Amino acid sequence: MSIPKGFRSGGEILVDALTIHGVDTVFCLPGESFLAAIDALGGAEEKIRTIVARHEAGASHMAEAYGKLTGKPGICFVTRGPGASHASIGVHTASQDSTPMILFIGQVARGMLGREAWQEVDYRQMFGGMAKWVVEIDRPERIPELVGRAFHTAVSGRPGPVVVSLPEDMLVAQAETADASPYQRSASHPGEKPLSRLADLIGEAERPVMIVGGGGWNARACADLELFVQAFDLPVVSGFRRQDILDNHHAHYAGHAGLGPSAGLVERIRSADLVIAVGGRLGETTTSGYTLFEIPRPLQRFVHVHADPDELGRVYQADLMINAGMQEFAAAAAALRPRPSAKPDADAARKAWVKAARGEFVAEQAPGPMSGPVDLGAVMMHLRDVLPKDAIVSNGAGNYAIWVHRFHRYGGFRTQLAPTSGSMGYGLPAAIAAKLVHPDRTAVCFAGDGCFLMSVNELATAAQYGLGVIVIVVNNGMYGSIRMHQEKEYPGRVHATTLENPDFVALARAFGGYGELVSDTSNFADAFGRALAFSDMARRPAVLELKMDPEAIMPGTTLAQLRQRALEARHGS
């Protein structure tokens, strides 16, 4: 039986609820609209640390990355209007990445609602198509109930973001109310019959492929998946920016169906006689613009496992649809045993298929020559050798990330923080969250020059909280991915994609960090060693600026080559 604790302010009730639900970190940018909550957080600082970012976009991305890293809802507080607008990027990322997150927004007083008061926004309309649930708490005594529902909603089924609006006078008002119990996650179990059918389908296949992705994974689920993959001898392809679900060093890992997948991997998936999609939606990027499989009915035998029943059958009709959480599916799949094959040579054919898939992946990880004095492929090869296996590598959006995804080998669960939403400016806030959650692990952020300048202010956050993140800025003086598309669609007509950048080395030092320019590949190894030593010893951020040749737009391709191909296609030659 719950017993009321006596009269408390709405802010105190709220922070007590956060404590009950296991919150240990809150990301925020303070605002006068939720001063009562800030005051209550100050009174709970022994239980909850408050990380103050320099921009609401940074705070919301830190919270989203925290949700990815822990499986618990990342918590972000921002003020109304402009603050909520800035923070919406983190909500969008959490939505597309299936990450548990709760955004608390200070709102105008209840008596002013509907008058378009200063900075007033209707958050149900603003976030209605983006968040799993949006609620405005009208009375302090309802805080335990509605906050408990927010946590439950964020983690259950397909994980995602929840938005909670907090009228400022509600946070000040006093109420006597009982606290709720800690939230519980709920998820579907796959069931015996679907699992038995899955085992039968795999037993009948000679060329199976598993594609893994989506949210809701944890370390145990990844370990269970590995047992299942080994028992059934399945090659595993990761969906876009889900490369840390299976250790890339594993003999069954076969590559990344993300931006610029190899022709061999695309052909292997298309020629498979069974595709098992586990966790992912099979969205635009993973399926190469929805061209990898026929819609609505793929040509291959098709199995789709997803936490949200509404996602099953939404785009692709499958032979077998399994509604289950990733943890529940992986645990059940790990207990399955292969069926005896009706074909005498099926096992041998399967082993050859898996070995060939792994061989193609390894061959694709050997970078070729690159235009310019700094070879990003060689940089990635060095980092592959020297980074600890549990290093956390983050990035935002841009063509530089293609090198990272193609040539780095992620060491397993939560060694990758990258937005499937394609958000620029994500990498540095994510690396900060990584260092907060795992202070003893190396956190390396890759960012293009355009990407970095969208969140460079968060170097101040890293410095303030003693977080030794390492940022590698790939500087080619332009918005590279847009220039690439520009040359493909409008060859030779360059407009609005050139950048004039600051001195990144001086900028890093101005924030109290380490900065060094790398203008030749031969200098990178020593420069990275110095940056790593500084970040470890000083507990402050380090920035390495790589001066890139703008022509080096993609592995094995230059801008000039793209332009020439586009012109030839246009003139039919």
Secondary structure, DSSP 8 states (H G I E B T S, - for coil): -----SEEEHHHHHHHHHHHTT--EEEE---GGGHHHHHHHHHTTTT-EEEE-SSHHHHHHHHHHHHHHHSS-EEEEE-TTHHHHHHHHHHHHHHHHT--EEEEEEE--GGGTTS--TT---HHHHHTTTSSEEEE--SGGGHHHHHHHHHHHHHSSS--EEEEEEEHHHHHSEEE---------------HHHHHHHHHHHHT-SSEEEEE--S---HHHHHHHHHHHHHHT--EEE-TT-TTSS-TTSTTEEEE-SSS--HHHHHHHHT-SEEEEES----TTTTTTTTSS-SSS-SSEEEEEES-TTTTTTS---SEEEE--HHHHHHHHHT------SSTTHHHHHHHHHHHHHHHHHHHTS----SSSS-HHHHHHHHHHHS-TT-EEEE-SSTHHHHHHHH----STTSEE--TT--TT-HHHHHHHHHHH-TTS-EEEEEEHHHHTTTGGGHHHHHHTT---EEEEEE-SB-HHHHHHHHHHSTT---S-B-----HHHHHHHTTSEEEEE-SGGGHHHHHHHHHHHHHHH-S-EEEEEE--TTEEETTEEHHHHHHHHHHHHTT-
